Amino acid sequence: MIRFKLILCCLLSGATLTVEAAPKRAPKAKPAPLPAAVQTQLEGRLGERMNACIRQRVMSEDELSLVAPFKQRDEKELWQSEFWGKWTLGAVGSYRYNRDPELLAKITRGVQAILATQSPDGYIGNYAPDAQLGGWDVWGRKYTMLGLLAYYDLTGDKKSLEGAVKLADHLLTQIPAQESIVRAGYYRGMPPSSVLVPMVMLYNRTMDSRYLDFAKYIVSEWETPDGPQLVSKALADVPVAERFPSHGSAQAWWSWENGQKAYEMMSCYDGLLGLYALTRNADYLKAAEKSVRNIIDEEINIAGSGSADECFYHGRRMQTTPAYSMMETCVTMTWMQLCGHLLELTHDPLYADQIERTVYNALLAALKGDGSQIAKYSPLEGVRSPGGPQCGMHVNCCNMNGPRAFAMIPELMATCAADTLFVNLYGESVSKVPLAGGEVILRQQTNYPEQGSVELTVNPRKSREFAVAVRIPAWSKITMVTVNGQAVADVRPGSYLTVSRTWKEGDKIALNFDMRGRLTELNGYQAIERGPVVLARDTRLGEGFVDETCVVQTSGGYVELMPVTDKPAGVWMAFSAPMKLGTDTEGRAAGIVQVPLCDFASAGNTWHPAVRYRVWLRRTFDPISDPWVE
């Protein structure tokens, strides 16, 4: 997120980026410094999960083992070279959060070790010379650049910036001279061309116009016949699941021809937003927003993530049908990142709503209860299990990428633009917000989303006028808001409620959200949501067979949920819902029973094969009242 804040800082301050005047090499003058970031400390459930992720997944990793493949230089097709960069990005984000000197020492050892593998020509990677530019080589170089730049932004270490510059310069000698960027890897060139992200970052940190020119070259190559056509197809409203689809065989699916790959496509749009922030080319923002809107409408499921076998497939309408490899955690992370950057650029609460759903469901569900593993896939039913090791190493892509998503949570809780404080996510926390007129401490006191009440205490360093914009979730149809006990009018779901006034220390905003149970029906199935949380049946909760049919009872269009206090160990939230179970109308199912459910993140979180869970509950057909299907 830091890289976008540099660009936005220049734009908001009125500074002009004169691309034509940029020198061919890095100038003597320093580029604009990174703006101060909001510092948030999480407490409650989010804080506990964040700490577990750092302790068990980030700190437990042997950073030097991730560097080992870079010393071999014999790879032909695999992706070992992404692991170091992913871990480093998650570790840097974690360090920004907890400032643990032991973690910083691990990061520093990893950076020094990776720089020691750089060859005189600038290459850092593990591909054999005759295989470079193929497979996942450029994709891996992207992650190495990102890791080095993250360390530079954190510490100001010039050697890491120089290493990223040399690595980028070497790539510029190979592309396009030896190969088009869209032919330098798989999936219509989306993995290699996502190197757009660090190229934009390098331009912002060096003001070397070659990196901006290369970024523009990448986007122009997208629109060639071989390219993924990410701008033109988006502007023409072609669904993301229909961008060069490749069905029928595994050979076609896992190939260059397939243009549906979810994680890599979203990574490219992430880079396009960075280029938009520099060029203000409206088509770039429009293409990203149209694609994201299509992903929301057609791909993101009830738990806030998407994909099957790592590709878009019209997954929203298909989500009641179990599919192979649903909800890759790399997709979850990149979805959060893409929505986060659009939120920074537009302040549209739609993107914050999406992030909230993803965090409280798909992301938390991916982390094992004890924090020791991050799942590669998180299906909506079945059992949870770890992803296997990849590329002959002890790790996989999602174990390395998951901490990056957790590190985004404190970055996104509260943000600022000029003299407006945006409250995007809710949860027990304390944020230090560097507004233009001075720092403000924001305290959230709440056990949200267990309950719907949130109290915000606004503490400016000195009394002064500024704006606080609090997000009203789209799902909260009735929301009560008060400022120092006085009711606020015109509270609309799916918007920011902005309160401009002279704030003084101890001023309070109280919010009460609509936490009634909501029933969603799709394809003959039912699912229950409460606030931002999806509920699921879990065998540990008892009350029958989780796969049995049922009819969820509603009253006034809502499900009357009752708290369950006797919860199994490891279950965060549990509620019972009134249902008619099974098909026996003369036995137990003749009456309505209270069936317990838990939050989706807790469902199956022991990862024990005997613990089954499911979100979508098959609805029993009633031939008397239900419409017949001809």
N, C-alpha and C positions, 0 to 999 in steps of 0.2 A: 504494500500500500504506500510505502514511503516514496517510491519513485514517482507516483502520480502527484503526490503532495508538492513535490518540487515544481512540477509543471504548473499545477493549479495556483501555487503561490505567486508565480510570475504573472499569470493571467489576472488573478484577483487584485494584485498590486498595481496593475496597469503597465508592467514592464513589457517591453517589446522584444521578441526573439526575431532578429533579422537574419534569416537563413542565408540570403544571398551574400551577406557580408562576412559570413563565418570563414575563417581561414582553413586551409587544407590540413593543418596540423593543430594540435592543442595550443590554444593561446596562452600568453603569460598571465593574463588576468584570470582570476579564479571565477568559476561559474557561481551562480547564486547558491547560497547555503540551503541545506534542507530546512524547511520550516519546523518549528517545534511541534512535536506530536503530542496528542492526548495520552496521558498515562493513566491506565485503569488497573485497579487491583480487584480481582473477582473474589467473591465470597460465596457462601452457600453451595448449592449443587454444582454450578458452573466452576466455581473456584476449586472444589474438590476434584472434579474431573480434569481440570486444567493441570493441577498439581500432579495427579496420578500419571497423566500423559508425559509430563516433563520427567518425573522421577523414573518411571518404568520404561518409557520408550526412547526418550532423548538421551538421558544420562546413562542408560545402560548400554548404549551403542559403542562399539569399538571403532572410533573414527578412522584409525589407521588401516583397519581391514577394508574400509571402503575405498581407500587409495590404492590398495594392492593391485587391482586390475590395470591401473594406469601405467604400471611399470612393465607390463607384459607386451603390449602392442601386437597382439596376435588375433584379435577378434575379427570376425567376418560379418556378423549379423545381429548380435544380441545387444542388450541395453544396460550392461553393468555400469557404464559411465554416467548414468543418471543418478545413481544412488548417493554419491558423495554430495552432489549439489542439492538434492532434495533434503538430505539430513541437515546440511549446513543451513539452508533456509529456515527449516523448522527450529533448529537450535538457536539461530540468531533471533528469530521471533520470540522464542522462549526466554532468551537472555534479556531481551528488551523488557520482558514482563517481570522476571524475578531478580535480575542483576546478581546472579549466583557466580562468584568468581571461579568456582570449579568448572562451571559450564563454559565460561569464557576461555578458560585454559584449554578445554577440549576443542573448542572451535578453532582456537589459534593453532594448536598442534595440527589439526586437519588442514588448515589453510597453508601452513608452512610445508606440510608433506605434499600437498597437491602441487604447489608451486615448484617443488623440487623435481617434479616429473616433467616440467615444461622443457621441450626440446628447443634448440637454438632458433628454429624457424617459427616458434610460437605455439606449436601444437601441444595441446593437453588432451589426451584421450587414450583409448585402448585398442583402436583399430589398426590392423596391419596397413602399411603404406599403400598396397594395391587395393585395399578395400575401403579406404577413406572416401567419404561422401555417400557411401552406401549404408543400407540398414538403418541403424539408430545412431550413427556417428554424429551427425550435426545436432540431433536432438540432445545427445549427451554433452556436446560442447556448449549448447545453450545453458544447461543446468550448471555446468562448471562456471561459465561467465556470471550467472545469477548468484551463485554462491560467493564468488570472489567480490562481486559488487555489493552484496549484502554485508560482507565483512568490512569492506571499505567504508560504507555508509555508517556502520556501527563504530568503527575505530579510527577512521581517517588514515589507515595504513596504505601508504602509497604503493608499496610492493604489490598488494592485491589488485589495486587499480591497474598498475602496469601489466600485471599478468593477464588481466581481462582484456586490456588493449592489445597485447601481443597475440592473444588467442583469436580475437576478432580480426586483427589485421591479417593473420594467416588465412583465415576463412575467406577474406576478401581477395586473396590471391588465387583461390580455387574456384570461387563462384562469382560471376558466371563463366569464367574462362574455361573451366573444365566441365562444368555441369550446370544446368538450370537449377535454381533452388527447389522447384517443384518436382524435380526428378532425382533429388538427392536424398531419397528415403521413401517411406511407405505412404499409403493413404492420400493419394493425389498431392503429395508434397506438404501436407499439413504439419507433420512433426518437424521436418527441417525448417520450414518457413516460420514456425513459431519462434525462431531465433530473432524475429522482429522485436520481441520484448526486450532482451538485453541490448539490442542495437539502439533502440530509443533511449534506454537508460544511459548507454555510453555517450550518446550525443549530449544528453543533459548534463553529464558530469565532465565532459571534455570540450564541448562545443566544436568538435571536429566534424565538419560537414560531410565527410565520407560516410559516417554512420547514418546520418539522416538520408543521404542519397541511397544507401543500401536498403534502408527501411522502405523507401519509396519504390525501389526496384522490386522488393519482395511482393508488395501489394500489386504492382503492375503484372508480375508473373502469375499471380492468382487468376487473372482474367484471361490468360492464354488458353487455348484448347486443352492443354495438359493440366492446367491448374484447377484448384478446387472452386474457383469462381465465387469466393465467399462474399464479395461485395455485390456483384450483379445478380446472383441467385437470391440473395437476401432482399435486395430492392425489388425483385420480381416476385417476392412472396413464395419462393419455392421452399417447402418445409425442409427442416434440417434432416429428416429421415429419408428424404428423396433427393439428396445431393449425390448423384452418382452411386446409387445403391448397388450392392453386389450380393445377391441371394443365390441359393442353390447348392453351394459347396463351401467347405471350410477353406479350400484353396483360394476361392474368390473373396471370401469374407476377410481373411487375414492377408490382404494383398495391397498393392499400390492402387488398384482400381477402385477400392471401396472409399467413398467420400462421406461416410456416415460416422466416422470415429469421433466419439463424443468429447473425450478429454482433450484430444489434440485440436479439434475444431474450436473449442472454447478458448484454448490457449492462444490461438491465432487472433480471435476477436479481442482478447485481452491486449495483445500487442497493437491491434488496430485502434483501440481506444487511446493508447499512449501516443500513437501517431496523430490521431485526431486532436489531442490536446496541444500538439505542436503546430499543426497545419490549419486547424479549424475547418477542415474539409467536411462539410455537413453530411456527405454521403457515407463517410466512415462511421459517424455516430449513428446515423439512420440505419445502416446495415447491421451494426451491432445490436441496436435496440429491437429491430424487427426480428432478428434471429433469436434474441432472448425472449421476446414475446411469444414466438413460436415454440420455443422450448418450454415455456410456462404452460402454454395452452395444450401442447401435444406430447410432452415428454416427461415433465416432472410429476412424480407420483405423490401420493398422499403423505409420504414420509419425507418429501423434500429433496429427492435425488432422482436419478434416472439411469437409463441405459440397460441393455442386456447384451452379454458378450461384448461389453464395452462400447457399443454403438447405439446411436439413436434408432428407434424402431416404432415410432408412434406409441411410446410406452405408457402414456397416461391412459389411453383407452384400453390398453392391453394389460393393465396392472393386476387385474383379478386372476389372470392366467399365469401360473408360475413359469418362469423363464430361466434359462441357464445364466448364471453370473450376473445377477441383477445388482444394480446400485454399487458400482465400483467406487471405492473410497477416493480414488484419484479423480473421478467425476464429481463426487461430492465436494471435494476441496476446490476444484477449479470452478464449479458452479458458484460457490461462495465468493471466490475471488472475483469472478466476472461481475456478479451482482454488486459486490462491494465497490468496484471501480465505477460502475454506472451510478451507484448511489453517491459517490464523491462528485461525479460530474454533474448530475442532474438534481440531486436531493429529492428524487421521486420515491415516496414511501413504498411503492410496489416492490422495490428491490430489497428494502429492509424487511418487508413481510416475508419475502422468499428466504432471506438469510435466517430469520427467526425459525421458520418451519424446518429448515435444514439442520440448524444447530441442535434444536431440542429433540429431533427425531433421528434423521439419518446419521449425523455425525456422532452424537452421544451413543447411538446403538453400535457404531463400529468399534468402540473401545470396550474391550473385555472388562468385566466387573472389577477385576483386580488390577486393571491398567497394564497388564503385561503384554497384550497384543492389540493390534488394530486389524480388524477384519479386512480382507480384500474385497469381499462382496457381502451385502446385507439384504437378503431377500425379505419379502413381506410375510413369509411363512416358512415353517420348517424348523431347522436347527441352525444355530450359529457355529461357525468353525473358522479356524485360522486359514489364511492363504499360504500356499506352499512356497518354499524358497525358489528364487529365480536365478537364471544365468549362472548356475553353479556356485552361488553364494548363499549365505545364511539368511538373507533378507529378501523382501519383495518390494515392489513399487509402492504399495499402499501403506506398509509399515513405515516407509520413509516419508511419504507424503502426508499422512494423517496429522502429524504434529503441526504442519503448516496451517491446517484448517483450525486447529485449536488455538494457535497463536493469533489468528485473525479475530477471535471473539473479543478480547479486550480492546483491540484496535477499533472495533466497530460499535462497541456499546454506546459511546458518546463521541461525536465528532464536532468540528467547528468550521465555519466559513465566515471570515471577516468578524463581525460582532454578533453572530448567532450561534448558540449552543444547540446542537441537535441530539436528542435522546432517541437512539435508534432501536436499542434492544433493552430488555428489562431483566433484572436479576440483582441480587445483593452485591453491591460494589461501591467503590469510591473512585472517582475520576478527577484528575487534575487537567483542566481544560484551558489552554493558552489562547484566550480570545484576544482580538486586536487591542482592546482597551485594558487588558490585564487578566491575570489568571483567576479562574473560578473553580472552586472545589464543589463537585456534585456528588452527593451521597444518596444511593438508592437503598432504602430499607424495605425489604419485602421477602416473602418466601415464594414469589412468583416463579413458575406458573402453578404451584400447588394451590395457591389462592390468587384471587384477581386483584388484590389491593397493592398499590405501590405508593410509597411516600418518597418524594424527591426533596432533599434539602439543598438549597442553592446558597453557596457561601462565596461571594466575591471578596477579593482582598480589601476592596473599599466599595461603599455604596455607589452605584452608578447605573445608568440606563443601558440595557442590552436586551436581546431577545432570547427566549428559550423555546425551542420547537420540540414538542413531545409527539411521538408517533402514536396514532390511534389505529390499532390493527384493523384490517379489513374484516376480520372475523368477529370483532366486538361490535355487535349491532347496537348495544346500549352501553355507553361509557359515561361515567360521572367524573368530572374534573373540578377540583377546587384549588384556588390559590389563597393561601392563608385563611382557609375556611370559607371563602366566598366562591359560590358556584360560577363556573365559566359556561357561557352559552355557545351554541353553534359547534358542538363537538360532532364531527363526522367520521364515520369509519373509513379507513383507507386513506387517511390524510395526516399531515402534521398540523397540530394545534399550536399556533405560535402566539406566545404571550410576551409582549414588549412592555416593559415597565422599568422603573428604577428599583433594582434588586438590592437588598441588604442582607447581611449575614443572618442566617436562620430562617429565611423565607422558605415556605414549603408549597410544593405542588402535590396534591393527592389525586391519584387515579384509581378508579374502580372499574375493572373490565368485566365484560359479559362472559362468564365461565360456564354457561349452560352447555350441556352435551349436545352435539350436533351430529345428525345422522346423514351419511352420504351413501347413496345407492348407485350401483353400477353393475351392469351385466348380470343381474340376479344375485348380487352380493351386497353386503352392508358393512360399513365401517363407522366407527364412532370417534369423534374428535372432541377435545375439551380444551379451550384456549388454543395455544399453538401446538398442543400435544396430541398425537395419535395414540389410541388405546388398542390393546391386543389381548387376546386370550393366551394363557400360559399354563402348562400342565401343573406347575407348582401351586397354582391358585385353586385347583380342584374344581368342583361343581361341573363335572361332566367331561366329555370328550371334546377337545378343542376343535375338531373337524366336523362336529355334528351340525346339522342345519338348525336354523332358529329364525324367529321373527322378533326383531328388536322393537320394543314398544315405545311409542312417542306420545307426548302430551303437549298440545299447542305447538307442534312442530319441533319440539326439542325432546331429548332423552333425559329423564330424571336420574341423575347419577348420585349414588350414595357413597361417601368415603368408606374405605375398608381399612380398619386399624390393625387387624391381625395379618401382617404381610410377611411373606418369606424373606429371609436374609437377602440383601442385594436388590430388593425391589424398592424403587424410589416412591412412586405413586401408585395407588390402587383404588379403584372405584367399582361399584357394582351397578349393573344396568338391568332393567326389567326385560325379560325375554320369555318367549315360548320356545321350548327346546324340542328338537327332533320332530318326528312325524306321528307319535303316539298320542292321539287326542283323547284317549280314555285312561291313560296312566298319568305319569308325572307331568308330561307335557300338556295335560289338559289345563293346568293353571299357569300363572305367570310366576317365574322364579327370578331371584336376584343373582345374576351371574357376574362373578368378579373378573375384572380386567386390569391390566397394569399399563404404564406408559411403554411405548414401543422401545425406547432405549433400554429399559430393564428387561424386556421380554427375551428369554433365552440367554441372558447375559452370563450365565455360568459356562456356556459353551459345552455343556455336557450333552452327549448325543441322546440321552433319555428325556431331555427337556425340550418339548415342542411348543411352538407359539404360532399364532396367525392373526393378521390384521383384518383381512376380508372374510366375513362370515357368510356362508351360503344361506340364502333366504329360502325357507320352506315355501313351496308353492301351495297356495290355497285355491282349489278349483271353484270354490263358491264366490270368492270376492276378487281374486286376481284376474286380470285380463288374459284370455287365451291367446296363445301364439300360434298363428296358422302357418 
